[in-house]
Amino acid sequence: MNKSRIVILGVAVVAAIGAGYMAKNLATPAEPVMVQSAPQPQIELTEVLVAAQDVPMGEMLGGSVRWQPWPAEAVNDTFITREREPEAAQELRNAVARLNLYAGEPVKRNRLIGEGQSFMAAILPPGKRAVATQIAADTSAGGFILPNDRVDVIMTRRSEDHTSPGGFITETILENIRVLAIDQTIQEDEDGRRVKVGETATLELTPEQAEVITVAQQMADRLTLALRSVADADETAGTSGLHLVNGLGRGNAVRLIKSGEVSVVGTRK
């Protein structure tokens, strides 16, 4: 073998080694550059009493509560915390839900009724009265009236006009009145049924409205509850179209009830 061939072969070998080295470097991924991030601040937690499951209005809490970690900065004074009241879960077992409680919702004392307190008295707003009136399916929108619905109270009575004997007068005596309960039912059935036919409706009234409906129950041949649309629920509740004379008031006073206002107009002789 001559020298030129030896030189060519040597160059080829060196070129092959170089090509292999370059291919190896290209196939090897570059090492990732490690970038240190700032440590995330740790959130301070505190344990808050929450509803473990849905608790319908009027139901006892029982074991339907549990302690749950909660961001401390999101806790306000109305929450019940284990730090302040470690025995609260046990102490509130006999408390009753004033409103519907939902799973995961923090339990607040202003949404509960303590043991021994009357539920109806607790849900009444200040200055309101609960008054019961008899109803039937044909006088309560076919039984479709439920607690928290708004109704008008319509009175039907015989006309005192002697020129038209047997005639009737119909008047709307109370407007936009909240229904508190139908018989002893204060909420819908659990299976979602919307019809509840009862014999007694408990209405939320002012003291003046309570006097109006009490007199109307004595004078009326029929009292009817007219269900109002949800869109009308924000209207101010009131009394309209009523002119009743009550001679059976306190002592011998004769009281005139007109537009929800009661005034003494004379005395019985």
C-alpha positions as CSV (number, residue, x, y, z in Angstrom):
1,M,0.0,0.0,0.0
2,N,1.5,3.3,-1.0
3,K,1.7,6.3,1.1
4,S,-1.1,8.2,-0.6
5,R,-3.6,5.5,0.2
6,I,-2.5,5.4,3.9
7,V,-3.0,9.2,4.1
8,I,-6.5,9.0,2.6
9,L,-7.5,6.2,4.9
10,G,-6.3,8.1,7.9
11,V,-8.2,11.2,6.9
12,A,-11.4,9.1,6.5
13,V,-11.0,7.5,9.9
14,V,-10.5,10.9,11.6
15,A,-13.6,12.3,9.7
16,A,-15.7,9.3,10.8
17,I,-14.7,9.8,14.4
18,G,-15.5,13.5,14.2
19,A,-18.9,12.9,12.6
20,G,-19.8,10.3,15.3
21,Y,-18.8,12.7,18.1
22,M,-20.9,15.5,16.6
23,A,-23.9,13.2,16.1
24,K,-23.6,12.2,19.8
25,N,-23.6,15.8,21.0
26,L,-26.6,16.6,18.8
27,A,-28.6,13.7,20.2
28,T,-28.0,14.5,23.8
29,P,-30.6,17.0,25.2
30,A,-29.3,20.1,26.8
31,E,-29.6,20.1,30.5
32,P,-32.5,22.3,31.7
33,V,-31.7,25.5,33.4
34,M,-33.0,25.4,37.0
35,V,-34.8,28.7,37.9
36,Q,-35.5,29.1,41.6
37,S,-39.0,30.5,42.2
38,A,-40.0,32.5,45.3
39,P,-41.6,30.2,48.0
40,Q,-45.4,30.5,48.1
41,P,-46.7,32.1,51.3
42,Q,-48.5,29.5,53.5
43,I,-52.2,30.2,54.0
44,E,-53.2,30.4,57.7
45,L,-56.2,28.2,58.3
46,T,-58.7,27.9,61.2
47,E,-61.5,25.3,61.7
48,V,-65.0,26.6,61.1
49,L,-68.3,24.8,61.9
50,V,-70.1,24.0,58.6
51,A,-73.2,22.0,57.5
52,A,-72.2,18.5,56.6
53,Q,-75.3,18.1,54.6
54,D,-78.4,20.1,53.6
55,V,-80.6,21.0,56.6
56,P,-84.1,22.1,55.7
57,M,-85.7,25.0,57.5
58,G,-87.4,23.9,60.7
59,E,-85.2,20.7,61.0
60,M,-82.9,20.0,64.0
61,L,-79.2,20.1,63.3
62,G,-78.4,16.8,65.0
63,G,-75.1,15.4,63.6
64,S,-75.4,17.4,60.4
65,V,-72.4,19.6,61.2
66,R,-68.6,19.2,61.0
67,W,-65.4,21.2,61.5
68,Q,-63.7,22.3,58.3
69,P,-60.4,24.2,57.7
70,W,-61.1,27.7,56.5
71,P,-58.8,30.6,55.4
72,A,-58.4,32.6,58.5
73,E,-58.6,35.9,56.6
74,A,-62.0,34.9,55.3
75,V,-63.5,34.2,58.8
76,N,-65.8,36.9,60.2
77,D,-67.3,37.2,63.7
78,T,-70.6,35.4,62.7
79,F,-68.7,32.2,62.0
80,I,-68.4,29.5,64.7
81,T,-64.8,28.5,65.1
82,R,-63.3,25.7,67.1
83,E,-60.8,28.1,68.6
84,R,-63.5,30.2,70.2
85,E,-66.2,27.5,70.8
86,P,-64.6,24.0,70.8
87,E,-67.8,22.3,72.0
88,A,-70.2,24.1,69.6
89,A,-70.8,21.0,67.4
90,Q,-72.2,19.1,70.4
91,E,-74.0,22.1,72.0
92,L,-75.9,22.9,68.8
93,R,-77.3,19.4,68.1
94,N,-80.7,20.4,69.3
95,A,-80.8,23.7,67.6
96,V,-83.3,24.2,64.7
97,A,-82.5,25.8,61.3
98,R,-84.3,29.1,61.0
99,L,-83.5,29.1,57.2
100,N,-82.4,26.4,54.8
101,L,-78.7,25.4,55.4
102,Y,-76.7,23.9,52.6
103,A,-73.8,21.4,52.7
104,G,-70.4,23.2,53.2
105,E,-72.1,26.5,54.3
106,P,-70.7,28.0,57.5
107,V,-73.2,27.7,60.4
108,K,-74.2,31.0,62.0
109,R,-76.1,31.5,65.2
110,N,-78.4,34.1,63.6
111,R,-79.6,31.3,61.3
112,L,-80.5,29.0,64.2
113,I,-83.2,28.7,66.8
114,G,-82.0,27.7,70.2
115,E,-83.4,24.7,72.1
116,G,-86.7,25.5,73.8
117,Q,-87.4,28.6,71.6
118,S,-90.6,28.7,69.5
119,F,-89.9,28.3,65.8
120,M,-92.8,30.4,64.6
121,A,-92.1,33.2,67.0
122,A,-88.4,33.1,65.9
123,I,-89.1,33.4,62.2
124,L,-91.5,36.3,62.6
125,P,-90.0,39.7,61.7
126,P,-90.2,42.4,64.4
127,G,-93.6,44.0,64.6
128,K,-95.4,41.2,62.8
129,R,-98.0,38.7,64.0
130,A,-98.9,35.2,62.9
131,V,-102.6,34.7,62.4
132,A,-104.3,31.5,61.3
133,T,-107.3,31.5,58.9
134,Q,-109.3,28.5,57.7
135,I,-108.9,27.6,54.0
136,A,-109.9,24.8,51.6
137,A,-108.8,23.7,48.2
138,D,-111.5,25.8,46.5
139,T,-110.5,28.9,48.5
140,S,-106.7,28.6,48.2
141,A,-105.8,28.5,44.5
142,G,-106.7,24.8,44.2
143,G,-104.1,23.9,46.9
144,F,-101.1,25.3,45.0
145,I,-100.4,27.9,47.8
146,L,-97.2,27.0,49.7
147,P,-95.3,28.6,52.6
148,N,-93.5,31.8,51.6
149,D,-95.9,32.5,48.7
150,R,-97.6,35.9,48.6
151,V,-101.4,36.1,48.5
152,D,-104.3,38.5,48.6
153,V,-107.2,37.9,51.0
154,I,-110.6,38.3,49.4
155,M,-113.8,38.5,51.5
156,T,-117.2,37.6,50.2
157,R,-120.3,38.6,52.2
158,R,-124.0,39.1,51.7
159,S,-125.1,42.5,50.7
160,E,-127.0,44.5,53.3
161,D,-128.8,46.4,50.5
162,H,-132.5,45.5,51.0
163,T,-133.2,46.4,47.4
164,S,-131.2,43.5,46.1
165,P,-131.8,40.6,48.5
166,G,-129.5,37.6,48.0
167,G,-126.7,39.7,46.5
168,F,-123.0,39.4,47.5
169,I,-120.2,41.9,47.9
170,T,-116.6,40.9,47.2
171,E,-113.7,42.9,48.5
172,T,-109.9,42.5,48.6
173,I,-109.2,43.2,52.2
174,L,-105.5,42.4,52.4
175,E,-102.8,42.5,49.7
176,N,-99.4,40.9,49.2
177,I,-99.5,38.9,52.4
178,R,-96.8,36.3,53.1
179,V,-97.9,32.8,54.0
180,L,-95.9,31.4,56.9
181,A,-97.3,27.9,57.0
182,I,-100.0,25.6,55.6
183,D,-101.3,23.6,58.6
184,Q,-98.0,22.6,60.2
185,T,-96.0,22.5,57.0
186,I,-93.4,25.2,56.7
187,Q,-91.7,24.0,53.5
188,E,-92.2,21.9,50.4
189,D,-92.2,18.1,50.5
190,E,-88.8,16.5,50.2
191,D,-89.9,14.6,47.0
192,G,-90.6,17.9,45.3
193,R,-94.4,17.8,45.2
194,R,-95.8,21.3,44.7
195,V,-99.4,20.7,45.8
196,K,-100.3,21.0,49.5
197,V,-103.9,21.1,50.5
198,G,-104.4,22.2,54.1
199,E,-107.2,23.4,56.3
200,T,-105.4,26.3,58.0
201,A,-103.1,29.0,56.5
202,T,-100.9,31.0,58.9
203,L,-100.3,34.5,57.6
204,E,-97.7,37.1,58.5
205,L,-99.6,40.3,59.4
206,T,-99.2,43.6,61.1
207,P,-101.3,44.2,64.3
208,E,-103.7,46.3,62.3
209,Q,-104.0,43.6,59.6
210,A,-104.6,41.0,62.3
211,E,-107.6,43.0,63.5
212,V,-108.9,43.4,60.0
213,I,-108.8,39.6,59.2
214,T,-110.3,38.8,62.7
215,V,-113.3,40.9,62.0
216,A,-113.5,39.6,58.4
217,Q,-113.6,36.0,59.7
218,Q,-116.7,36.9,61.7
219,M,-118.5,38.9,59.0
220,A,-117.5,37.0,55.8
221,D,-119.4,34.1,54.2
222,R,-116.2,33.1,52.7
223,L,-112.5,34.2,52.8
224,T,-110.4,33.3,49.7
225,L,-106.6,33.4,49.3
226,A,-105.6,34.6,45.8
227,L,-102.0,33.5,44.8
228,R,-99.9,36.4,43.6
229,S,-97.2,36.2,40.9
230,V,-93.5,36.1,42.0
231,A,-93.0,39.3,40.1
232,D,-95.4,41.1,42.4
233,A,-93.8,39.9,45.6
234,D,-91.7,43.1,46.1
235,E,-94.7,45.3,46.2
236,T,-95.6,46.8,49.6
237,A,-98.1,44.7,51.5
238,G,-101.2,46.6,52.5
239,T,-104.9,46.8,53.2
240,S,-107.4,48.1,50.7
241,G,-111.1,48.4,50.1
242,L,-112.2,47.5,53.6
243,H,-115.0,49.3,55.5
244,L,-116.1,47.2,58.5
245,V,-117.8,48.3,61.7
246,N,-116.8,46.2,64.7
247,G,-119.1,46.6,67.7
248,L,-117.5,43.7,69.6
249,G,-114.3,45.5,70.5
250,R,-112.8,46.4,73.8
251,G,-115.5,47.5,76.3
252,N,-118.4,49.1,74.5
253,A,-116.3,50.9,71.9
254,V,-117.4,50.7,68.3
255,R,-114.4,50.6,66.0
256,L,-114.2,51.5,62.3
257,I,-111.6,49.6,60.3
258,K,-110.9,51.4,57.1
259,S,-107.8,50.9,54.9
260,G,-106.0,49.1,57.6
261,E,-106.5,51.8,60.2
262,V,-108.6,51.3,63.3
263,S,-110.4,54.2,64.9
264,V,-113.1,54.5,67.6
265,V,-116.2,56.2,66.2
266,G,-118.6,55.8,69.1
267,T,-119.8,53.6,71.9
268,R,-122.5,51.0,71.9
269,K,-125.7,51.9,73.7
